[in-house]
């Protein structure tokens, strides 16, 4: 078994890659403004000090399932202070690593700004429920599953940023509102650029220590949870989102895990030690389990939709 590199060694060897990817990101990222994606003319006063009208479900033309997804998506984005703290503890605040952390945080902050403004102005979801759940969720804080481990942290965000992109795009499509879809597509575009940064960084880590990186990826895939998993009632909400086809096991396997793993070439890679090979075998077996579970879920969902259609006739 090869000797694993220390966290400090990894950070030092990968810093040139971080700088390269940061420069690529800055050259690629497009400036955009949240206020331009909000239909302000549709807004009106709410009840309370302004003496307006309280929210009712009839105010919204967004589908009920998309409302749930929008709530989860926004609450997830709201917890940015926790994510910033977690990633800064891993990456540090100096050099290219620190510059990336601050840039990433600034870009992510736009997401909660634009989504909240859009939902409030268009009355897409109940603002009272949103605020109450925001308070509960943020007071719970955020704790990274893999602590301050660099490779596991980078592996996690490589998948998580893509998962968030898929969720945002599909939420917009499911909303039934063209403006909502446009707004969510803009947010998803940022998430994709973030994914590319982390994916390329971890790809470079394979060159530094392939076996240690393979083990990190396997551990992350097997324990993966979305960062909003601590949202109150998350399991119930995630079932609604999955049943609507916004984000489910099939999408997680086909559109999130597999594209990134193929890009890294994990199943063709050589130079692994015994633990690296074991990690790859574990990864393959776990992916088969997810694929099988996804197929079962799709079958049950199709049967349930067929029964609902039959009752509606």
Buried (B, 14 or more C-beta within 10 A) or exposed (E): EBEBBEEEEBBEBBBEBBBBBBEBBEEEBEEBEBEEBBBEEEBEEBEEEEEEEEBEEEBBEBBEBBBBBBBBBBBBBBBBEBBBBBBBBBBBEEBBBBBBBEBBBEBBBBBBBBBBBBBBBBBBBBBEEBEEBBEBBBEEEBEBBBEEBBBBBBBBBBBBBBBBBBBBBBBBBBBBBEBBBEBBBBBBBBBBBBBBBBBBBBBBBBEBBBBBBBBBBBBBBBEBEBBBEBBEEBEEBBEBBBBBBBBBBBBBBBBBBBEBBEBBEBEEBEEBBEBBEBBBEBBBEBBEEBBEBBEEBBEEBEEEEEEEEEEEE
